Amino acid sequence: MNHIPSAAAPQRHASTPAPAGARAGSPSGAGTPLGAGTGPAAFPKRSIMAVLVCWLLVVFDGYDLIVYGTVQGSLISDTGWGLTKATAGTIGSMAFVGMMIGAIFAGRMSDSWGRRRTILGCAVVFSVFTILCAFAPNAFIFGALRLLAGIGLGGLVPSANALVAELVPPKWRSTIATLMMSGVPIGGSIAALAGIPLIPAFGWPVMFLVGVLALVVVIPLGLRYLPETLPSEAGKAPDQAANSNQAAGKKPVGFGSLLRPPFLGLSVLYALATLATLFAWYGLGTWLPNLMQLAGYNLGSALTFALALNLGAVAGSVITAWAGTRFGPVPTAIAAAAVAAAGLLVLVTGPPVAVVYLMLVLAGVGTHGTQCLIIAAVASHYPAHLRGTALGWALGVGRIGAVAAPQIGGLLLAAGLGVNSNFLAFAGAAAVAAILLGFIITKNSTSKAVGESHV
């Protein structure tokens, strides 16, 4: 196999009181206790199934990350749509534009209308429009369908993370949030593995028909097992809910509360760190198979490099879950981002193929691990009534990086700057994320912290 050419072209605020009829300390759906948990460290049995359903839905988010990268070469060469590397990058960005829209508004919706409704609605949206991508007649329709599917995908992650944060005891919150996000690289690994035999045999459209599985399997499981954690507010008219909140002494939800003291400074830093991290992670996810083909590898080999990236991210989810609990999510995220930057810089030197695989594993550990830890930190930092909004804000702003990465990657290649220009750009983004996360630690050490310790 050829080498990559070195010159190639304080404590958290009190959460929302339990609704009437629900056991104290236990999230409920329709006023029914979720499980048999006793005490703050107990893990209700019913919560396990709800977390599993959320994890399965996150797997589809990861599948969608890699699936476009697996078919990108086929879309350029086999469709007759007249795509170039630059226009292919633009189409790759469309799903991330949708994810940005979905993340911002669905996080806010989940705080107002309830987690369950938002999660299931987003799942239906991304499933239907992903399936329709297989039948797109031209690049314009394909890009539009990717955008619409992205709205559902982008809304799902912050809503699912907000729900999971309320289903598990505080002791487990950071660990479970990080482990749940392992679904992203697992889904990406499935896409890479499936593409190796399926694309040559059946063509690129088959890769998008996987959305059928979400419609017929995962969404019915969600209808059965996902609880509604905001039942008393979700079923009321807006004015009734507002009066209820005021009577209960609750603070209003929304971006106005999020983007003012004492939350403003850290909200901005979390969002910018997410932007830089997602630039590196989604840029690699979109362009890596094509980059490796340009470096001289065939399609099958190029997809195994994508598999290495995603398997590294799976390992990173486990490693960072342990390290984040022991050392705190933000310090661990700084180390993870630095590892990713270093691994990507090594790729620029044109190392032997075994080293390429190792560096891509480290890049997966670092980029995805950093994002998991940021999500865990945000979920712990904000009170319950702002949690969905805060996650949606960070991930929504972060999707700007996801939107920009495919486009910038394509423009760098179109400008003749070569494969290494992409690796340098993604390495630089990981380094910027580490610096921004360092500012979060500095801010927490010099000002009164609002979130939990270790944030």
N, C-alpha and C positions, 0 to 999 in steps of 0.2 A: 504494500500500500504506500502511496506517496505521502510525503510530509507536507504540512501546510507551508507554502512558500513564504519565506521571511519577508520578501518584497513583492508579494503577490499583488497581481492586479488587486401627708397626714392621712387618715383613714378615709375611705370612700363615703360619700354622702349616703344617707339612708335611702334604700330603694323603695319602690312603690309598694304600699301596703297590700297584703294579700286580699283578694276579693272575698266577699262574704261567702261562706260555705267552703272555702278552701282551707286546708291545713296550713298553719303558720309555718313560713319558711319553705313551703313547697309550691312551685308553680302549678297552676291549674288550668284545665280546659273545661269550660262550661261549669265552673264551680266544683269540679271533682278533683280530689287529691291525685297527684301524679303517681305516687308510689309509696312505699313503706319506709321512706327515709326517716331517721330519727337523729336529730342533732345536726349541727352545721357541717359535719364532715361526712354525713351519710350520702349515698348516691342512690336516689330512687330508681327502682327497677324500670318503671315506665319511661324514665328519662333516657335510659340507655337506648331504647328503640327509637326515640325521637332524635337523639344525637346521631344514631346510625343512618337514619333517613336523611338528615342534613348532610352527613358526610357523603352519602351516595350522590346527592345533588351537586355537591362540590366536585365530585369526580367528573361530572359532565362539564363543569367549568374548565377543568384541566384538559379534558379531551378537546374542547373547543380551542384552547390555547395552541395545541400542537397540530390539530387537524388541518388548519390552513397551510402551515409549513409543509406538511406531508404532500399536499396536492398542488402547491404553488408551481412547481416545475411543470406538472401536467397542464395546469391552466395556461401557462405561457406557451407551451409547445404543441398541445393537442387540441385545444378548443377552437382555434381560429378566431379568437376574440381580439387579436392584435395587441395583446398585453406585452409591455416591456418590463424591465426590472423596476423602473420607477412607478409605473402604473400598477404593477402587482403589489408594490409596497403601499400604495394608496388604498387599494382594495383591502389589504391586510389591516389597515388602520380603521376601516369602517366598523368592524365589530367592536373595536376598543372605544370608538366614539359612542356607540350604543351603550357599552359598559359604563362609561363615564356618566351618561344621562341616567341610566338605571340605578347606579350606585348612589348618586346624590339624592334622587327623589324617592327611591324605595326605602332607603334608610330612614328618611323623614316619615314616609307613610307607615312604616312598621311601628314607629313610636306612637302614631296617632290611631291607626286602624287595626293594629295587631300584627304580630309576627306571622301567624299561620296563614292568614289571608294573603299577605304580601308574598311569602315564600311560594305558596302554591300557584298564585297568579303568575309570578315570574317564571316558574318552572314550565307552565303551559306555554307561555310566550316563546321561551327559547326553544322548546321542543318542536313546536309547530314550524317556526321559521327556519330552524336548522334542517328539518326534513325538506322544506321547500327549496333550500339551496341546491339540492341534488337535481332539481328540474329547471334551474335557471337557464334561460335561452341566450343570455348575453352578459357581458361584464357589468353593465349598469344594474340590471335586475339582481344579479348575484351580490353586488356590493350593497344594494338596498336591503336585501334579505339578511345579509350578515349584520348590518346595522340594527335591524329590528330584533334579530336573535340576541345581539349583544345587550340590548336594553334588559331583556329577561335575565341574561347571565350576570350582568353587572348588579342588578337589584337583588339577586339571590344571595350573594356572599355576605354583605353586611347584615341582611335580615336574618340569615341562618346563624351567623356568629352572635348577633344580639340575642336570639332565642336560646342558643346553647349556653350563653353566659348566665341566663336566668334559670336554666334547668339543672345546673350542676352546683354543688356547694362551692363557696369562695376558695376553699383549699385546693380544689381541682381546676379552677377556672382557667388559669394560664396554661396548664398542661393540656387540658382537653381542647382549648381553642387552637393550640399549636398542632396537636395531633390531628384534629379534624381537617386542617388545611393540607394534610398529607394527601387528601383526595385530589388536589390539583396536579401534583406530579404523577400520581398513580393514573389519573385520567390521561395525562400526556403520554405516559409509558404505553398505555393501551392503544392510543392513536398511532404511536410510532411502530409498535409491534404489528398492529392490524394493517398498517399501510404497506409493509414489506410484501406480504402475499396478495393482498386484496387489490391494490392499485394496478399492478401488471395484469391481473386476471380479469378484473371487472371494470376498471377505469375509476377515475376520481369520484364520480357521484356517489358510489357506494359508501364512501367515508362519512357522508352526511346523513345517511339513512339510520344511523345509530340513534338519532333523536326519537325514533319509535320506541326504543327501550324505556326512555324516561316517561313517555306517555302511558305505556301499558303496564309498567312495573313500578317505577319509583313514585309517581304521582299518586296512584292508589294507596301505596304504603303511607304516603304523607297524609292523605285524607283520614287514614285510620289512626296513625300514631302521633301526629304533630298536635300539641296542645295550643290553646290560645292563651298567651300570658297576660294579655290586657283585655279580658272579657268585659269588665265593667265599663271601660271607656269605648271599646271597639263597637259595641252595639248601640251607642247613643248618637244622637245628632250632634254636630259640632258645638252648638250653644249649650246643650245639656252636658257634654263632656267637659267643656270649659268651666261651667258652674260647678260640676262635680270635682274637678281638679282644685278649684279655688276653695271650695268648702273643705276639702281634705288637706289644704295647706300645701299642695304640690306646686312646683315651679312649672311654667309653661314649657312645652317642647318646641323645638325649632332652631334654626340657624342663628336667630337673634340671641338666644341664650348661650349658644355654643361659642359665638364669635365676639365675646366680651369678657372682661375680667370676671372671675379668675382663670377662665379657660383659654382666652384668646392666644396668648403666646405659644403655649404648647400645642394648641389646635393647628396653628400655622406650621410649626416645626414637624409635627406628625404628618401633616399633609405633604409637605415638601420632601420629607424623607421617603414617604410612600411613592411619590412621583419618581424620584431618582431610582428607587429599588425596582419599580415596575418597568421603568425604561430598560433597565438591564435584563430583567427576567423575561418580559414579553418580547424584547428585541431578540434575545437568543431563541426563544420559543418559535418566533416567526421565521427567522432567517437562517438558523443553524443548518438544517438539511441542505438548503440551497448554497450556503457558504461552503460546506464541505464538498458539494459537487463541483463548485468552482475551483476548489483546491485540488481537484483531481480524483475524488472518490466517486464510485458509482452510487446509484440511488439507494441500494440495499445497505451499503456501508454508511452512507450519509445518515440514514434513518437510525442506524445503531448508535451513532454519535448523539442523536437526539434522545435515544433511549438512555444512554449514559448520563446525560444531563438530568433527565427526569428521575432516574433511579437515585442519583445523588440528592435530588430534592426530597425524595421519599426518606432517605437516610437522614437528611438534614432535619426533617420534621421531628423525627425521634430524638436526635441528638440535641436539637435546640429546645425541645420540650423539657428534657432533663436539665440542660444547662440554664435555661431561662428560669426554672423553678429554683435552682440552687443559687444562681448569681444575679437574678433579675433579668427581665426581658430586654431592657434597653442596653445594659452593658454587653449582654450576649449578642444582641443584634449588631453592635459595633464590631465585635470580633468576627461575626459571620460575614458582614459586608466587606471587611478587610480581606478575608480569605477569598471571597469571590473576585475582588479586584486583582489580587495577586495571581490567582489561577488564570484569569483571562489575559493578563500581561504575559505570562509564560507562553501562551499560545502564539503570541506574535513572534517569538523567536524561532518558530518552525521546529518544534521538538519531535522526537520519535513518536510513532503512533501510540505506543503504550502510555507515554506521558500525556499525549493529547486526551486519551480516555480519562486518565486520572485528573487532569486539570478541569475537564468538563464535569466530572463528578463533584469536584470541589466547587466549581461555579454553581452547580445545582444546589449543593449544600448551603452555600453562602447567600445566593440571591433569594431563593425561596425561603430559606430559614430566616433571613432578615425580615421578609414580609410577614411570615407567621408571627414572629416576635412583636412586630409593630402592632398587629391586630390584637395580640394578647395584651399588650400594654394599654392600648386604647380602650379595650373592653373593661380593664380594671380601673382605669383612671377616671372614667366619667360615671356619674350616678345613673341609676336605671332609666330615668325618664329622658335622658339624653344619649343613652348608649347607642341606639340604632342610628340616630342622627349623626353622632360623632364618627361611627364606623363608616357611614355613608359619605360623610364629608371627606374623611381621609382617603378612602378608596376612590371616591369620585374625582377629587383633585389628582390623586395618584394615577388615574386612568389617562390623564393628559400625557404622562410619560409613556403609557402603553400605546396611545394614539400616535405619538411622535416617533417612537422607536422603529416601527416598520417603514414609515415614510423616510426617515433619516437614513436608515440602513440602505434602502433602495437608491436614494439620492447619492450616497457615498459610492456605491458600486457604479451607478450610471456616470458619475464623474471620473471614473477610472482610477479611484484611489485604492481599490483592491480589497481583498478579504480582511486584511489586518486592520483596515480603517474601522470596520465594524467592531472587531474585538477591542480596539482601543477606546471606542466610544462607550461600549458597554462597561468596560473596566473603569473608565472615568466616572460613570454614573454610580457604580457601586462605591467608589471612593467618596464621592459627594454624599451619598447616603450615610456613610460612617461618620463624616464630619458633622452633618446635621444632627445625628443621634447624639454625638458628643455634646452639642449645644443643649440638648434636652437634659442631659445629666448636669451640665453646668447650671442651667436654669433651676433645676430642682434643688441644687445644693445652695443656691443663693436667694431663693424666694420660698415662700410658704407653699408646700406641695398640697395640691387638692386631691390627688389620687392616693392609691394604696402605696405602701412601701415597696421598693424595688422597681417602681415605674420610672 
